Amino acid sequence: MCMHSTYNSPFHMFWSSLIVAVVTLMLGQSTAHADVHKPEMIQLTCQTVGADKTPYFVAELQSDAAATTPKELRLEQIDGDKPIATSAERVVSYKDSNTPVHMVVLVQGDSAWMNGAFDALPGALDRLVAGTPKGSKGALIVYAAGSAQTRYPLGPIGKLPRALGTKADYQNNRGTPLIAGLSSAISLLAAQPGRRVLVLIGDGQTMGSDPAKALGAQGDALRKRNIETHVFFQATAGTAIPDEIRRKDRVFKLATTTRNRYATAQPKNLHALSSMAQTRIANRTYVYFPANSFKLDGKAHPMRLSFKSEVLSKRNVSFCARPGASSEGTTKKGCGCSSGASNGSLPAGATSLLLLGLATVVGTRRRRRNKSSRAG
């Protein structure tokens, strides 16, 4: 009893509060620091840009555009005696890039979930599709009532949120055919070029006898097709905690990375989660390195990309081919290459014809010499 009163004295309560405040501050600083990520290499390609087809190496990075400047990035070819290096010329943001995104938003549509979440969804979808590059397209698929329902076929992405309709549209929906929804979304995105993004919003409830196995197969399909996946988990009111945890764990495995997972217990937080996801999607930058100083031979060479002197990635990259260059006897097409013979040798057919002509000339001269000898 004495101990209880002592540890609840004003003195101890003050120090306890102070310790909690300091620990909270430290954790907050640690979390903020952990969110500062160095750029992550997505891909590196050789491309020709503009009407004059100027060759560039273009590095696609997952990065905070405001924190990445050209002088911080360096690209090197490392298969020679001495590396050939170049610095970045420019960094282009996601919004200003010429790389449209194709996005499918897949939303749970049964009445039980929609009754709690619907009011927050229009604003969340508006935020999600904001700031996309010119030419981007989106589709809205709702999974409910035994099937995947396409509310908005692939079209201008800014019109996607309006296709959600009203809450009354979902009042008679029962069932959550998530696998059917994922299959429809994957099929649609797999047919699109460039960057493909899937955003799943729901409580993870899955129909079927073995949802874990079925979702695992869908996750494999997403990774195989290189579809960038973001997962929002918002539990339906009244769901038992063990079921909620199990569902969340299953659907979170679909996300491309752990940073693409977003969870809330309150529908009103969906807008904030959409802001986080939109920032994550928009943190894609395109870095242009002049390629004219490299021997553009159409072959693959090992390249090293560094950020602030720290190596980000090493990988083989297929070089563009200058007009007149060829790779192992076959001229590369694209990347400013010539489509005809370009290595200074004659085509095989022309060579054969020339040899035949020479043989004919030599044979004719020999016959003439023989006739002259006999005549003499």
C-alpha positions in Angstrom: 0.0 0.0 0.0 2.8 2.3 0.9 4.6 1.5 -2.4 1.5 2.2 -4.4 1.0 5.6 -2.8 4.7 6.4 -3.3 4.8 5.6 -7.0 1.7 7.7 -7.6 3.2 10.7 -5.8 3.5 14.0 -7.9 7.3 13.5 -7.9 7.2 10.1 -9.5 4.3 11.0 -11.8 6.3 14.0 -13.1 9.4 11.9 -13.8 7.3 9.1 -15.4 5.7 11.5 -17.7 9.0 13.1 -18.6 10.5 9.7 -19.4 7.5 8.7 -21.6 7.8 12.1 -23.4 11.5 11.6 -24.0 11.1 8.1 -25.3 8.2 9.1 -27.5 10.3 11.9 -28.9 13.2 9.6 -29.6 11.0 7.1 -31.3 9.4 9.8 -33.4 12.9 11.0 -34.5 14.0 7.5 -35.2 10.9 6.9 -37.4 11.3 10.1 -39.2 15.0 9.3 -39.9 14.1 5.8 -41.1 11.7 7.3 -43.7 14.6 9.1 -45.4 15.5 6.4 -48.0 18.2 6.6 -50.6 17.1 6.1 -54.1 16.2 2.5 -55.2 17.1 1.5 -58.8 14.0 0.2 -60.7 15.6 -0.2 -64.1 18.3 1.3 -66.4 17.9 1.4 -70.1 19.6 3.0 -73.2 17.2 5.1 -75.1 17.2 7.7 -77.9 15.5 11.0 -77.1 14.0 13.7 -79.3 13.8 14.2 -83.0 17.6 13.9 -83.4 17.6 10.6 -81.5 20.2 11.6 -79.0 21.3 8.6 -76.9 20.9 8.6 -73.2 21.0 6.1 -70.4 17.8 6.5 -68.4 17.7 5.4 -64.8 14.3 4.9 -63.3 14.5 5.4 -59.5 12.2 5.2 -56.6 13.2 8.4 -54.8 12.1 11.7 -53.4 12.4 13.9 -56.4 13.1 17.0 -54.3 16.1 15.3 -52.6 17.7 14.0 -55.8 19.8 16.3 -58.0 21.9 15.5 -61.1 25.2 16.2 -59.4 24.6 13.5 -56.8 24.3 10.7 -59.4 27.1 9.1 -61.4 27.0 6.3 -64.0 30.0 4.1 -64.9 30.8 1.3 -67.4 33.1 -1.0 -65.5 34.2 -3.8 -67.9 37.3 -2.0 -69.2 40.7 -1.3 -67.8 39.4 2.1 -66.7 35.8 2.9 -66.0 34.0 5.2 -68.4 31.9 7.6 -66.4 29.3 10.3 -66.8 27.3 12.5 -64.5 23.5 13.0 -64.8 22.3 15.7 -67.0 18.8 16.1 -65.6 16.3 14.5 -63.2 12.7 14.4 -64.4 9.8 13.9 -61.8 7.0 11.4 -62.1 4.4 14.1 -63.0 6.6 15.7 -65.7 7.8 12.4 -67.2 6.7 11.1 -70.6 6.0 7.7 -68.9 2.2 7.4 -68.3 1.0 5.1 -65.6 -1.7 2.4 -66.0 -3.5 2.0 -62.7 -6.3 -0.4 -61.6 -8.1 0.4 -58.3 -9.7 -2.8 -57.0 -12.3 -2.1 -54.2 -14.3 -4.5 -52.0 -18.0 -3.9 -52.8 -20.1 -5.9 -50.4 -22.7 -4.0 -48.4 -21.2 -4.7 -44.9 -17.9 -3.2 -45.8 -19.2 -0.4 -48.0 -21.6 0.8 -45.3 -18.7 1.8 -43.2 -16.1 2.8 -45.8 -18.1 4.4 -48.7 -18.3 8.0 -47.4 -14.4 8.2 -47.3 -13.8 6.5 -50.7 -14.5 9.3 -53.2 -12.0 11.7 -51.5 -9.5 8.9 -51.1 -9.7 8.0 -54.8 -9.4 11.6 -55.8 -6.2 11.9 -53.9 -4.9 8.6 -55.2 -5.0 9.6 -58.9 -3.7 13.1 -58.4 -0.6 14.3 -60.2 -0.3 11.5 -62.6 1.8 12.0 -65.8 0.0 13.1 -69.0 -1.6 10.2 -70.8 -2.1 8.1 -67.7 -5.1 5.7 -67.6 -7.0 4.1 -64.8 -9.8 1.5 -64.3 -12.1 0.8 -61.3 -13.1 -2.7 -60.5 -15.4 -3.7 -57.6 -15.5 -7.3 -56.4 -18.8 -8.3 -54.9 -22.0 -10.3 -55.5 -20.0 -13.3 -56.9 -18.0 -11.5 -59.6 -15.6 -8.7 -60.5 -17.6 -5.7 -61.8 -15.8 -3.1 -63.9 -17.2 0.2 -62.9 -14.9 2.2 -65.0 -13.0 0.6 -68.0 -9.5 1.7 -68.7 -9.6 5.4 -69.6 -8.5 8.9 -68.5 -7.4 8.4 -64.9 -9.0 11.7 -63.6 -12.5 10.4 -64.3 -12.0 7.2 -62.2 -13.3 8.4 -58.8 -16.7 9.5 -60.2 -17.4 5.9 -61.4 -17.7 4.8 -57.8 -21.4 5.8 -57.8 -23.5 6.0 -54.6 -23.7 3.9 -51.5 -27.1 2.7 -52.6 -25.5 0.9 -55.5 -23.9 -1.6 -53.1 -26.7 -2.2 -50.6 -27.7 -5.6 -52.1 -24.2 -6.9 -52.6 -23.1 -10.0 -50.7 -19.9 -12.0 -50.8 -16.3 -10.9 -51.5 -14.8 -12.7 -54.5 -11.4 -11.1 -54.1 -9.6 -13.8 -56.3 -12.0 -13.0 -59.2 -11.2 -9.3 -58.7 -7.5 -9.8 -58.7 -7.6 -12.0 -61.8 -9.5 -9.4 -63.7 -7.1 -6.6 -62.6 -4.0 -8.6 -63.4 -5.3 -9.6 -66.9 -6.1 -5.9 -67.6 -2.7 -4.6 -66.4 -0.7 -7.4 -68.0 -1.8 -6.1 -71.4 -0.6 -2.5 -70.8 2.8 -1.1 -71.6 5.1 0.7 -69.2 4.4 1.2 -65.5 1.5 -0.8 -64.1 0.0 -0.1 -60.7 -2.6 -2.1 -58.7 -4.2 -0.6 -55.6 -6.3 -3.0 -53.5 -8.7 -1.5 -51.0 -10.8 -3.8 -48.6 -10.7 -5.9 -45.5 -8.9 -8.9 -47.0 -11.9 -11.3 -46.7 -11.6 -13.9 -49.4 -14.1 -16.5 -50.6 -13.0 -20.1 -51.2 -11.8 -23.1 -49.3 -8.1 -22.2 -49.2 -7.7 -18.4 -49.4 -4.1 -18.4 -48.4 -3.1 -20.6 -51.3 -5.3 -18.7 -53.8 -3.9 -15.3 -52.8 -0.4 -16.8 -52.9 -0.9 -17.7 -56.6 -2.2 -14.2 -57.3 0.8 -12.7 -55.6 3.1 -14.8 -57.8 1.2 -13.6 -60.9 1.7 -9.9 -59.8 5.4 -10.4 -59.3 5.9 -12.3 -62.5 4.3 -9.5 -64.5 6.1 -6.8 -62.6 2.9 -5.1 -61.4 3.5 -2.6 -58.6 1.0 -3.4 -55.9 -0.3 -1.3 -53.0 -2.6 -2.8 -50.4 -5.1 -0.8 -48.2 -6.5 -2.8 -45.2 -9.6 -1.4 -43.5 -11.4 -3.9 -41.4 -15.2 -4.3 -41.4 -16.8 -3.3 -38.1 -17.5 -6.2 -35.8 -14.8 -8.5 -37.3 -13.1 -10.7 -34.6 -9.5 -9.7 -33.9 -7.9 -13.0 -34.8 -9.8 -13.0 -38.2 -8.8 -9.4 -38.8 -5.1 -10.2 -38.2 -5.2 -13.3 -40.4 -6.8 -11.5 -43.3 -4.4 -8.5 -43.1 -1.4 -10.8 -43.1 -2.7 -12.6 -46.2 -3.4 -9.6 -48.3 -0.3 -7.7 -47.2 1.8 -10.4 -48.9 0.4 -9.1 -52.2 2.1 -5.7 -51.7 5.3 -5.2 -53.7 7.2 -4.0 -50.6 6.4 -3.4 -47.0 6.2 0.3 -47.7 3.2 -0.4 -50.0 1.1 -1.6 -47.1 -1.5 0.7 -45.4 -3.8 -0.2 -42.6 -6.4 1.6 -40.5 -9.3 0.7 -38.2 -11.2 3.9 -39.1 -12.7 4.6 -42.6 -12.1 8.3 -42.1 -8.4 7.6 -42.3 -8.6 6.3 -45.9 -7.9 9.7 -47.3 -4.7 10.1 -45.3 -3.6 6.6 -46.4 -4.3 7.5 -50.0 -2.1 10.6 -49.6 0.7 8.3 -48.4 0.2 5.9 -51.3 0.0 8.7 -53.8 3.3 10.1 -52.5 4.9 6.7 -52.7 3.6 6.2 -56.3 4.8 9.7 -57.3 8.3 9.3 -55.8 9.4 7.9 -59.1 12.1 9.8 -60.9 13.8 9.5 -64.3 17.5 10.4 -64.5 19.1 11.1 -67.9 22.8 10.4 -68.4 24.4 11.5 -71.8 25.6 8.3 -73.6 27.7 9.8 -76.4 30.9 9.3 -74.4 30.4 5.5 -74.4 31.0 3.0 -77.2 27.5 2.3 -78.2 27.9 -1.1 -79.8 24.5 -2.6 -79.2 25.9 -5.1 -76.7 25.4 -5.6 -73.0 27.9 -4.1 -70.6 28.2 -4.0 -66.8 27.2 -0.6 -65.4 27.4 0.9 -61.9 25.1 3.6 -60.6 26.2 5.7 -57.6 24.4 8.2 -55.4 26.5 10.5 -53.3 29.5 8.1 -53.9 27.5 5.2 -52.6 26.8 2.4 -55.0 23.1 1.9 -55.7 23.2 -0.8 -58.3 25.4 -2.9 -60.5 23.8 -4.6 -63.5 24.3 -5.5 -67.2 22.7 -3.0 -69.5 22.1 -3.4 -73.3 23.6 -0.4 -75.0 22.1 1.4 -77.8 23.8 0.9 -81.2 25.1 3.9 -83.2 24.2 3.8 -86.9 26.8 1.6 -88.4 27.4 -0.5 -85.3 26.3 -4.1 -84.9 26.1 -6.7 -82.2 27.6 -10.1 -83.1 26.6 -9.7 -86.7 23.1 -8.6 -86.0 22.2 -4.9 -86.0 20.1 -3.8 -83.1 16.9 -2.1 -84.0 15.6 0.8 -82.0 17.9 3.1 -80.0 18.9 4.9 -83.1 20.1 1.9 -85.0 20.3 1.4 -88.8 18.1 -1.5 -90.1 20.4 -2.4 -92.9 23.9 -3.9 -93.1 26.2 -1.5 -91.2 29.4 -3.3 -90.3 31.3 -2.6 -93.6 30.8 -6.1 -95.0 28.7 -7.1 -97.9 25.4 -9.1 -97.4 25.8 -12.8 -97.8 23.9 -12.9 -101.1 26.0 -10.2 -102.7 29.2 -11.9 -101.6 28.1 -15.2 -103.3 27.2 -13.3 -106.5 30.6 -11.6 -106.6 32.5 -14.9 -106.1 30.5 -16.5 -108.9 31.3 -13.6 -111.2 35.0 -13.8 -110.4 35.0 -17.5 -111.1 33.4 -17.0 -114.5 35.9 -14.3 -115.5 38.9 -16.5 -114.4 37.5 -19.5 -116.2 37.0 -17.4 -119.4 40.6 -16.1 -119.3 42.0 -19.6 -118.8 40.1 -21.0 -121.9 41.4 -18.1 -124.0 45.0 -18.8 -122.9 44.6 -22.5 -123.8 43.3 -21.7 -127.2 46.2 -19.2 -127.8 48.7 -21.9 -126.8 47.3 -24.5 -129.2 47.2 -22.0 -132.0 50.9 -21.2 -131.5 
